[in-house]
Amino acid sequence: LACFITILMISPGFGLISCVLIIILYFFIRKLKTTTSWDDFRYSLLLFIAKSSIYKLNQLIASPKTWRPNLLVFIGDPLLRVHLTQFSCDLTHKKGFLTFASIVADATFQAYENKKIHLFLEKKQIPGLVKVKAAPSLLEGMRSLIENMGFGTLSPNTIVLGASEKQEKAALLSELIIQIHRSKLNLVLIKESSLQTPPEYKTVHLWWGAKNRVNSELMIIFSHMLKKSS
């Protein structure tokens, strides 16, 4: 619109002639129904912006005030862990990063599992990335993602797990807690029954030691996000 106004200001006559010629050219090309093999330029442009931003972020010093949750959520079958996906979304409020991960035993199931989680997130209107990894065992696959997921400062800083009460899952959960602690990442354990608390008892308690407050920004931001969530 600004260009069109500028053209009329410079030369109304030639401006109108140019617009008419452009419209005629447009309908002529449209009538030909020509097909092109051009790729979508947006992908290359966004990739360039993402690369530049990641490199720039690695050169800057992070501040607690600019800290944002970057969650790696292990959901497995999303239909069985709806509470996990919704709670994770409430923690970020679309201001952080969400990656939903699932481990499959065979690589042939990766595409199917990926599509299933994408469709689930689309239906629930939850923005997030999806990572499906094939591994010989659940523990090995989860360990691999915890260690290697992300790019530079955009790597997950918080792992979200479902707190299972099944005895057979106790050893797996213990191994993962040790791994996450060694990796110096935050850990959020979500127990499904804890989300069924009556509204009048929904109070957020913050706890940290006098000498060890390295995760204070996580707890303060999480409590703020949860208080804003319906």
VEXVO-495059 format. One line per 4 residues: their letters; for each residue x, y, z of N, C-alpha, C. Coordinates in steps of 0.1 Angstrom, whole numbers, plus 5000, padded with zeros to 4 digits. Each point is the difference from the previous one (the first is absolute). Layout:
! residues N
A) X:Y:Z:X:Y:Z:X:Y:Z; ...
! end
This chain:
! residues 230
LACF) 5008:4988:5000:4992:5012:5000:5009:5013:5000; 5011:4999:5008:5009:5012:5001:5006:5002:4986; 5004:4989:4993:5006:5001:4987:4991:5006:4990; 4987:4995:5001:4990:5005:4990:4998:5015:5002
ITIL) 4999:5004:5013:4998:5015:5002:5012:5008:4995; 5012:4994:5002:5012:5007:4996:5001:5002:4985; 4995:4989:4993:5000:5000:4985:4991:5011:4995; 4988:5001:5006:4990:5011:4996:5005:5014:5004
MISP) 5008:5001:5011:5005:5013:5003:5011:5004:4990; 5008:4991:4995:5011:5003:4991:4994:5003:4986; 4991:4991:4995:4994:5002:4987:4987:4992:4999; 4989:5007:5002:4987:4993:5000:4997:4993:4987
GFGL) 5004:5006:4989:4997:4993:4987:5007:4987:4998; 5014:5001:5001:5008:4988:4999:4997:4990:5011; 4996:5005:5012:4997:4991:5011:4988:4991:4996; 4989:5006:4995:4988:4993:4997:5003:4990:4988
ISCV) 5008:5005:4990:5003:4991:4989:5008:4988:5004; 5009:5002:5010:5008:4989:5005:4992:4990:5007; 4990:5005:5008:4991:4991:5008:4991:4992:4991; 4995:5006:4989:4992:4993:4990:5008:4989:4994
LIII) 5013:5003:4996:5008:4990:4993:5003:4988:5009; 5003:5003:5013:5002:4990:5010:4988:4991:5002; 4988:5006:5000:4988:4992:5002:4998:4991:4988; 5002:5005:4988:4999:4992:4987:5010:4989:5000
LYFF) 5012:5003:5004:5011:4990:5000:4996:4989:5010; 4995:5004:5012:4996:4990:5010:4989:4990:4995; 4990:5005:4994:4989:4992:4995:5005:4991:4988; 5009:5006:4992:5006:4992:4989:5007:4988:5005
IRKL) 5009:5002:5010:5008:4989:5006:4991:4990:5007; 4990:5005:5007:4990:4991:5007:4993:4991:4990; 4996:5006:4988:4993:4993:4990:5009:4989:4994; 5013:5002:4999:5009:4990:4995:5001:4988:5009
KTTT) 4997:5002:5013:5001:4989:5010:5014:4994:5000; 5010:5008:5000:5014:4995:5000:5003:4994:5013; 5008:4990:5000:5005:4993:5012:5015:5002:5001; 5005:5002:5012:5014:5003:5002:5005:4989:5010
SWDD) 5013:4998:4999:5007:4991:5009:5007:5007:5012; 4996:5013:5002:5007:5008:5010:4996:4994:5014; 5010:5000:5009:4997:4996:5014:4994:5012:5008; 4994:4997:5011:4995:5010:5009:5011:5008:5006
FRYS) 5001:5013:4996:5011:5008:5005:5000:5003:5015; 4988:4999:5006:4999:5003:5014:5008:4990:5008; 5001:4987:4996:5008:4991:5008:5015:5004:5001; 5006:5004:4988:5013:5004:5000:5002:5013:5009
LLLF) 4991:5009:4999:5001:5013:5007:4999:4997:5015; 4990:4992:5004:4999:4997:5015:5012:4992:5005; 5005:4991:4992:5012:4993:5004:5012:5009:5002; 5001:5010:4991:5011:5010:5001:4999:5008:5013
IAKS) 4987:5004:5003:4998:5008:5012:5002:4992:5013; 4996:4987:4999:5002:4991:5012:5015:4998:5002; 5007:4997:4990:5015:4998:5001:5007:5012:5006; 4997:5012:4994:5006:5012:5005:4996:5003:5015
SIYK) 4988:4997:5004:4995:5003:5013:5007:4990:5010; 5002:4988:4996:5006:4990:5009:5015:5004:5002; 5007:5003:4990:5014:5004:5001:5001:5013:5009; 4991:5009:4998:5000:5013:5008:4998:4997:5014
LNQL) 4990:4991:5003:4997:4996:5014:5011:4994:5007; 5008:4992:4993:5012:4994:5006:5011:5010:5005; 4999:5012:4994:5010:5010:5003:4996:5009:5012; 4987:4999:5003:4995:5008:5011:5000:4993:5013
IASP) 5000:5008:5011:4999:4994:5013:4986:5000:5005; 4995:4988:5004:4986:4999:5004:4998:5006:5014; 4988:5005:5002:4997:5007:5013:4987:4993:5005; 4999:4999:5013:4988:4994:5006:4987:5007:4996
KTWR) 5002:5013:4997:4988:5007:4996:4995:4996:4986; 5009:4995:4992:4996:4996:4986:4999:4985:4999; 5000:4993:5011:4999:4986:5000:4986:4996:4995; 5000:4990:4991:4987:4994:4995:5000:4985:5001
PNLL) 4989:4994:5004:5000:4985:5000:5001:4994:4986; 5009:4991:4999:5001:4992:4988:4998:4985:5004; 4988:4996:4998:4996:4987:5006:5002:4988:4990; 5006:4990:5004:5000:4987:4993:4990:4991:5008
VFIG) 4989:4997:4994:4989:4992:5006:4999:4986:4994; 5002:4990:5009:4999:4986:4995:4986:4996:5003; 4993:4998:4988:4985:4997:5002:4996:4986:4995; 5009:4994:4992:4996:4986:4995:4988:5001:4992
DPLL) 4989:4994:5004:4987:5000:4993:4993:5013:5006; 4998:5010:4991:4994:5013:5005:4986:4998:5005; 4992:4990:4995:4986:4998:5004:5000:4995:5014; 5010:4994:5005:5001:4995:5014:5005:5010:5010
RVHL) 5006:5011:4994:5006:5010:5009:4996:5014:4996; 4987:5002:4999:4994:5013:4996:5004:5010:5011; 5000:4996:5012:5003:5009:5011:5014:5005:4999; 5009:4992:4995:5014:5003:4999:5002:5011:4990
TQFS) 4994:4999:4988:5001:5010:4989:4994:5013:5004; 4988:4999:5006:4993:5013:5004:5007:5007:5011; 5005:4993:5010:5008:5006:5011:5012:5007:4995; 5007:4993:4991:5013:5005:4994:4997:5013:4992
CDLT) 4989:5000:4993:4996:5012:4992:4997:5012:5010; 4993:4996:5011:4997:5011:5010:5013:5006:5006; 5011:4992:5001:5012:5004:5006:5007:5010:4991; 4998:4999:4987:5007:5009:4991:4992:5012:4995
HKKG) 4987:4998:4999:4991:5011:4995:5004:5005:4987; 5006:4991:4991:5005:5004:4987:5011:5010:5000; 5007:5001:5012:5011:5010:5001:5013:4992:5001; 4999:4987:5001:5012:4992:5000:5000:4990:4989
FLTF) 5009:4990:5000:5000:4989:4990:4994:4987:5006; 4993:4993:4991:4994:4987:5004:5004:4990:4990; 5007:4989:5005:5003:4989:4991:4994:4987:5006; 4991:4994:4993:4994:4988:5005:5007:4988:4993
ASIV) 5005:4991:5009:5008:4989:4996:4994:4986:5003; 5003:4991:4991:4995:4986:5002:5011:4990:4995; 5001:4989:5007:5010:4990:4996:4993:4988:4995; 5004:4995:4988:4995:4988:4994:5010:4989:4998
ADAT) 4996:4988:5001:5010:4989:4999:5005:4997:4986; 4992:5004:4990:5004:4997:4986:4999:5013:4992; 5010:5002:4991:5000:5013:4992:4989:5000:4990; 4994:4989:4997:4988:5000:4991:4988:5006:5005
FQAY) 5000:5002:5014:4988:5006:5006:5002:5015:5002; 5012:5006:4997:5003:5014:5002:4990:5009:4993; 4998:4998:4987:4991:5009:4992:4986:4999:5005; 4995:4988:5004:4986:4999:5005:4999:5007:5013
ENKK) 5009:4998:5009:5000:5006:5014:5001:5016:4998; 5009:5004:4991:5001:5015:4998:4987:5006:4996; 4994:4994:4990:4987:5005:4995:4989:5000:5010; 5000:4989:5008:4990:4999:5011:5001:5011:5010
IHLF) 5012:5003:5004:5002:5011:5010:4997:5014:4994; 5004:5002:4987:4997:5012:4993:4985:5003:5000; 4993:4990:4996:4985:5001:4999:4994:5003:5014; 5005:4993:5010:4995:5003:5014:5003:5014:5004
LEKK) 5012:5005:4998:5003:5014:5003:4991:5010:4992; 4998:4997:4988:4992:5009:4991:4986:5000:5005; 4995:4989:5004:4986:4999:5005:4998:5007:5013; 5010:4999:5009:5000:5007:5013:5005:5015:4999
QIPG) 5004:5004:4988:5005:5013:4997:5012:5004:5010; 5009:4990:5001:5012:5002:5008:5012:5001:4991; 5007:5012:5000:5011:5002:4991:5012:4993:5006; 5008:4993:4992:5012:4993:5004:5006:4992:4990
LVKV) 5013:4996:5002:5007:4991:4991:4998:4986:5004; 5003:4991:4991:4998:4985:5003:5013:4993:4996; 5005:4991:5009:5012:4992:4998:4997:4986:5004; 5000:4991:4990:4998:4986:5002:5013:4993:4997
KAAP) 5005:4992:5010:5013:4994:4998:4999:4985:5002; 5006:4992:4991:5001:4986:5001:5012:4996:5008; 4998:4991:5010:5011:4995:5009:4997:4986:5004; 5011:4993:5004:4998:4986:5005:4992:4999:5012
SLLE) 5001:5011:5009:4992:5000:5012:4995:5014:5003; 4990:5001:5009:4994:5012:5003:5011:5009:5008; 5007:4994:5009:5010:5008:5007:5011:5006:4991; 5005:4991:4991:5011:5005:4991:4995:5011:4991
GMRS) 4988:4999:4995:4994:5010:4991:4998:5013:5007; 4995:5000:5013:4998:5012:5007:5013:5006:5004; 5010:4992:5004:5013:5005:5004:5006:5008:4988; 4999:4994:4988:5006:5006:4988:4994:5014:4997
LIEN) 4987:5001:5001:4993:5013:4998:5004:5010:5010; 5001:4996:5013:5003:5009:5010:5014:5006:4998; 5009:4992:4995:5014:5004:4998:5002:5008:4988; 4993:4997:4989:5003:5005:4987:4990:5009:4993
MGFG) 4988:5002:5007:4990:5008:4994:5003:5015:4999; 4997:5007:4989:5001:5014:4999:5012:5005:4993; 5001:5014:4999:5011:5007:4994:5005:5010:5009; 5012:4999:5005:5006:5010:5008:4992:5004:5012
TLSP) 4998:5013:5001:4992:5005:5012:4985:4997:4998; 4996:4995:4989:4986:4996:4998:4997:4986:5003; 5010:4993:5007:4998:4987:5005:4990:5000:5012; 4992:4989:5002:4991:5000:5011:5007:5002:5013
NTIV) 4994:5009:5009:5005:5002:5013:4992:4993:5011; 4989:4994:4996:4991:4994:5009:4994:4987:4994; 5000:4989:5008:4995:4988:4996:4987:4997:5007; 4989:4996:4993:4987:4998:5006:4997:4985:4999
LGAS) 4998:4993:5011:4996:4986:5000:4988:4998:5008; 4993:4989:4996:4988:4996:5008:5005:4992:5012; 4995:5003:5012:5005:4993:5012:4991:4987:5002; 5005:4989:4995:4992:4988:5001:5002:4993:5014
EKQE) 4989:4995:5004:5000:4993:5013:5002:4985:4999; 5002:4995:4987:5002:4986:4998:5014:4996:5005; 5001:4989:5007:5012:4995:5005:5010:4997:4989; 4995:4994:4989:5010:4997:4989:5006:5012:4993
KAAL) 4994:5012:5002:5006:5012:4995:5009:5007:5009; 5001:4995:5012:5008:5007:5010:5015:5001:4996; 5006:4989:4996:5014:4999:4996:5003:5010:4988; 4991:5000:4990:5001:5009:4989:5000:5014:5004
LSEL) 4990:5004:5008:4999:5014:5005:5012:5004:5008; 5005:4991:5008:5012:5003:5008:5012:5003:4991; 5002:4992:4990:5011:5001:4990:4999:5014:4993; 4988:5003:4996:4998:5013:4993:5003:5012:5009
IIQI) 4995:4999:5012:5003:5011:5010:5015:5002:5002; 5007:4990:5001:5015:5001:5001:5006:5006:4988; 4995:4995:4988:5005:5006:4987:4997:5015:4999; 4988:5004:5003:4996:5014:4999:5008:5008:5010
HRSK) 5003:4995:5012:5008:5007:5010:5014:5002:4995; 5006:4990:4994:5014:5001:4995:5000:5010:4988; 4990:5000:4993:5000:5010:4988:4997:5014:5004; 4997:5002:5013:4997:5014:5006:4988:5006:4994
LNLV) 4990:4992:4998:4987:5005:4994:4990:5000:5011; 4989:5008:4998:4989:5000:5009:4991:4988:4998; 4993:4995:5010:4992:4989:4998:4986:5003:5006; 4990:4997:4992:4986:5001:5005:4993:4987:5000
LIKE) 4996:4995:5011:4993:4987:5001:4985:5003:5002; 4992:4995:4991:4985:5003:5001:4992:4988:5003; 4993:5000:5011:4992:4989:5004:4986:5003:4996; 4993:4992:4992:4987:5003:4995:4990:5003:5011
SSLQ) 5000:4992:5011:4990:5002:5010:5002:5014:5007; 5012:5006:4999:5003:5013:5006:4993:5011:4993; 4996:4997:4987:4993:5011:4992:4985:4999:5002; 4995:4991:5008:4986:4999:5003:4996:5007:5013
TPPE) 5009:5008:5005:4998:5007:5013:4989:5010:4999; 4991:5001:5010:4989:5010:4999:5006:5014:4999; 4993:5010:4993:5005:5013:4997:5004:5007:5013; 4993:4999:5011:5003:5007:5012:5014:4996:5007
YKTV) 5005:4989:4995:5013:4995:5006:5012:5002:4990; 4997:5007:4989:5011:5001:4990:5009:5012:5004; 5009:4997:5009:5010:5009:5004:5014:4996:4995; 5008:5009:4996:5014:4997:4995:5010:5003:5011
HLWW) 5007:4990:5004:5011:5001:5010:5014:5000:4993; 5008:5010:5003:5014:5000:4995:5010:4996:5011; 5009:4991:4996:5010:4995:5009:5013:5000:4994; 5010:5006:5007:5014:4998:4996:5009:5002:5012
GAKN) 5012:4994:5000:5009:5001:5011:5007:5013:5002; 5005:5003:5011:5006:5013:5003:5013:5002:4992; 5007:4989:4997:5013:5001:4993:4999:4996:4986; 4989:4995:4996:4999:4995:4986:4987:5005:4993
RVNS) 5001:5011:4994:4988:5006:4994:5002:5001:4985; 5007:4991:4994:5002:5001:4985:4988:4998:4992; 4989:4995:5005:4988:4998:4993:4989:5009:5004; 5004:5011:5007:4989:5009:5005:4992:5006:4989
ELMI) 5007:5004:4989:4993:5006:4989:4989:4991:4994; 5004:4987:5000:4990:4990:4995:4988:5000:5008; 5001:4999:5014:4989:4999:5009:4991:5013:5000; 5007:5011:4999:4993:5013:5001:4991:5002:4987
IFSH) 5007:4997:4988:4993:5001:4987:4989:4990:4999; 5002:4987:5005:4990:4990:4999:4988:5003:5009; 5003:5005:5012:4988:5004:5008:4992:5011:4994; 5007:5010:4994:4993:5011:4993:4992:4994:4989
MLKK) 5005:4991:4992:4993:4995:4988:4987:4992:5005; 5002:4992:5011:4989:4992:5005:4989:5008:5006; 5004:5011:5007:4990:5009:5005:4991:5007:4989; 5006:5002:4989:4993:5006:4988:4992:4990:4993
SS) 5003:4987:5002:4992:4990:4992:4987:4997:5006; 4990:4997:4991:4987:4997:5005:4999:4986:5006
! end
